[in-house]
């Protein structure tokens, strides 16, 4: 693969001083490079033309929504014997977000989660974000007093607990 041509000094100067960007005197992308950029546009939603705004902010929720749209019926999450399609995973995280909001969570609230590295933690991550809150994963190997300190210091509004820890929490 050959390198694409570079911009000339005149192109850079013109770009820096022009509000409505014009195409450069030389072709920046061609051949195989165009295919690479076309693929990037497919994944980021960016439009690659000279002078276009290149930064398109994407959040983890954007990636989840996109995966649900494109790969809805394909297996997206595997945890031991449990398997979820992207659509099922999306529905589960949306249901969690809805439950958090119904229980009084507000945008910016900190929601703690005590769970093994499993689908429960993954669902908590996306569900809490979808509710507009901040996830605070709590290390399950800490002593109860250390966990209590963290939860108090972080001023969490709700705690999500894996069923295996429910008895210890009471």
N, C-alpha and C positions, 0 to 999 in steps of 0.2 A: 504494500500500500504506500503510495507516495504522499508526501506532506502537501497540504493545501497551500496555495499562494498566500503570501503575507500582505498585510495592508501597507500601502506606501505612506510616507510622512504626510503627503497631501491629503490622503484619505482620513488619517487620524485628525489632522487639523480641521478639515471640513466637518468631521463628525463632532468635534468638540465645540464648534461654533455654530452649528446648524440646529435649529429647533426641530424641524421636520427632516429626519435623516434621509439622505439619498443613498442609493446603492453605491458601493465603492467602485473605483475605476477597474479594479481587478476582481475576478470571481473568487470569493472566499471559500466556498464549498462546491465541490464537484465530484462526480464519480462516486466512489465508495464512501467518501466522507458524507455525501448527501444522504446516503442510506443510513449511516450511523446517526446523523442528526434527525432524520425522519423517525428513526426508532426512539430517540430521546423524546421527541415531541409527543410520540404516542404514549410514553410513560409519564411525562411531566405536565402535559397540557400547554407547554410553551410553544410559541410560534417563532420559528427560526427564520428571520429575515433580517437583513442588516438594519440596525438601529432599533429593532423591536425590543421591548422590555423583556429581558432574559430571565429575571427572577420571578418564579411563580411559586408562592408559598404553598406547601402541601403539608398537611398534618397527618398524623397516624390515622385519624378518622377518615381523611380523604382516601388513603390507601385502602382502608377497610371497605368503604363504600364502593370504590372502583372494583375491588376483588369480588364483592357480592354481585355487582352488575355483570362483570365479564365472566366469572367462573362460578356463578351461583350454585349449580348442581354438582360441582366437583368437590371432592374431599379436600378440605382446607385445614382441618385441625385433627391431629391424631395424638391420643394420650392413652397408651396401653391398648385396651380393647375398645375404648371409646373413640368414635369417629364422628365428625360433624362436617357437613358441607359448608361452603362459605355462606350460603343463605341461612342455614340453621345457626351458624355462629353469629351472623349479623342479627338475627332475630333474638337470640339469647342475650347479646350485649345490649340491644335496644330495650329489651324487657327489664334488664337490670337497671339501666339508666332511668326508665320510667318508675321503677320501684323506689329508687333513691329519691327521685323528685317527689313522689307521693308521700314519702316519709319525711319531707321537709328539707331536703338538700337544696342549697342555693349555689349559684355560680360562684366559684372560687373556694367553696368549702373543701376542707381536707377530709378525705375518707380513708381510714386505715383498712388494711387487708392483712389477715393472718391466714396464709395458705401455703401449701407445698407448691413447688414449681410444677404446676399442672394446668389443666384447662380452666380451673376455677380462678387462678391468678391471671391468666390471659384474658378471661372474660371480665374480671374485675378491672383490668387495665383499660380495656376499650369501653366498658360500661360506665365507669367513673368519668372518663373523658367525655363520653357522649352526654353525660348529665351536666357537663361544664364544670366539673369539680377536679380536684387534684388528688391523685392516688398516693398514699403513704404506705408502701409495703413494709410490714414489720417482720424483722428477722425472727423466725419461729424457734431459733436455738437460744434466744435470750431467756433470762430468768424472768419470772412474772413481775418482779419489782422493776426490772429494767424496761420491760414492755410498758408498764404503767407509767413510768417516767416519760417515755417517748410519747405516749398517747396524750398525756397531760401537757407536755411541753409544746407539742404540735397543735394543740387545741382542735383535735379532730371532732367532727360533728357526728359521724357514724363509723361503725366498725363492721367490716365484712369478715366473717370467721368461717373457715373450712369446717365442715361437720365433725372432723376428727378432733378439733380443738374446742368444740362447743362446751363439753363437760368441764374442761379445765378453766374456761373463762368464767363460769358462774361462780 
